[in-house]
């Protein structure tokens, strides 16, 4: 699918409303509280990649985090901007495809990726994470082992693929499980080194 078609697709979805993507994912909240909160009691810098209308970004910003959100949908970014203004929260918002974002090395204490695992920019994403920083990730997984397809850039991950894609991180939580007709992988990793 071309960039314009992907953007139109997500613009339409966010215009129609996606209530399931308005509240923080329970895994995100749990992982943050278990692994990240004590390390950053005063907040830090976070990147929410493909952040949509900001279900995780708003949650972080309310906890004193300086958040950057990148999403392909101009509609989602506009809605997030309006919500942030209403709440008096400041964020850096970019209506871009993740591949267009300029990842600056060592910029973020936390990177959040939910259902957008782009294999082609994985190394750029990891470079943007500070030493001692965290990645919280949840993604679709090809669960049926009889159905092996070649991985696409954003397609579902294969079983245990996430571990090989993130060699610079120490996996501190990794779970793969079936969900309905597919699978899901939940992952928290920390970058080598101290802050």
N, C-alpha and C positions, 0 to 999 in steps of 0.2 A: 504494500500500500504506500502511495506517495505521501510526502509530508503534508501537502494540502488536504488530501483525503483523510489522513489521520487527524489533523487539526479540526476539520469539519465534523468528523465523527465525534470527537470529544467535546467540541463546542455544543453540538446538538444534545449530547447526553447531559451535559451540565445545565443547558437551558431547560431541559425537561425536568431536571432534578434527580439526584442520586442520594436519597436519604441514607442508604447504607454506608455512604462515604462521608458522612457529616460528623460522626462521632469517632473518637480515637479507637483504634483496634485494641481489644483487651490484651493481646500479646504485646503490643507496643508499650502500653501503660505498665504492665507487669515487668517487662524486660528493663524499661527505664528505671523503675523503682528498685528493682533487684540489683542491677549492675552499674547504672550510670549516676543516679541521684547522689549517692554518698561521695562520689569522686568530684562532683561539680555542685557543691551546696549553694553556690551563688550564681549558678547558670554558666553558660559558655556560648560558643558559636555553633550553630547547627545548620545543616543543609537538608531540606526535605525535597528529594528528587522525585519528580512526577507527583507533586504534593496536592494536586487537585484544589479543592476549596479550603484546604488547610486544616483538616481534622487533627493532624499531629502538630503542625506548625503553631496553630492557635494555642493548643495545650501547652506547648513548650514556651511560647512567648509570655503566657500568663505566669510562668515560673521563672521569669527573668532571663530567658535565653534570647540571644540575638539570632534571629532566624532568617535564612535565605530560602525562598521557595522557587523552584523551577517547574513549570508545567507547560505542555504544548498548547493547552486550551486558554485562549484569551478570555473566554467567558468565565472559566474557573478563577483565573487570576483577578479579574475584575470583581467577582463576588467576594473573593478573599480580601481584596483591598478594601472594599466597602465594610466588611465585617471587622477588619482590623481597626479601621477608623472609628466605628461605633464603639469598640472596646478600648480605644485609646492605646492600641498596640502598634509598634513600629516594626516593619519587616521589609526586607529587600525582595521584591517580586519580579520574576522574569517569565514572560510568556514566550518560552522557547522550547524547542525540542532539546532533550538532554544532551544530544550530541553537539549542539551549538553553544552550550554553556562553557565559559572559560574557567576551567577548574584550576585554581591557583594552589600550588603546592603548600601543604601544611597550614591550611586556612581554618579547618573546622575541627571542633572537639567531638562532634556527633554528626553522623550522616544517617538519614532515614530513607530507606527504599522499600516501598510496599507495592508489590505487583508491577514492578518495572525494573527488571534485571537485564540490562543491556550488556551483553558479553563484549561488544566491541569497544566500550569505553570504561571497562572495569578497572584497568590500570590507571586511567586518568582520575577516576573516582577515588581510588585508594590513595593516590598521590595527594589529594586534597585533604586527607585526614591527618591531623597532627599526631605525633608520637604520643601514645597513651590515650588516644581518642577511640571512640566506639562507632561501630556500624550496627544498626538494628535493621534487619531485613526480613521480609516475608514475601514469598513468591510462589507461583504455581509450579507444580511438579508433575512430570509424566510418571504416573504411578504404575500403569500396566506394563510390566517388564517384557511382555510379548510384543509390544508395540514400540519398537525402537525407531525413532525418526531422527534425522540429522538436526542438531540444534540450530534454531534460527536466532537472530540477534535478540529478539524479545520473547521468543517462544518459551514454553515451560522448560524448566531445568530437568535434567536427568537425575536419577537417584545419586546422591553424594557429589554431584557436579559442583555444587556451591563451594565445597571444600577445596577443590582444585582451582577454582576461579579466584579464590581469595588467599593466596599463599602468604601474603604479607601480614595476615591477621592471625591472632591466636583465637581459635574458636572457644568461646566460653559458654555458649549454648548452641546446640544444633539438634533439631528434631524434624523428622520427616514422617508424615502420616497421611493416610487416605482421607479425603473429604469428598463425599458424594461420588461423582464420576471421574475425579482427578485426585491429585495429591497436593499437599502444601508443605513447604519447607519454612521453618522459623529458625532464624540465625542471629546470634549476637557475637561479634568479634571485636577484639581490641588490637590496636596497632602496636607493634613492638616499640619499646622505649618508654621513657617516663616523660610526663609533662613538665 
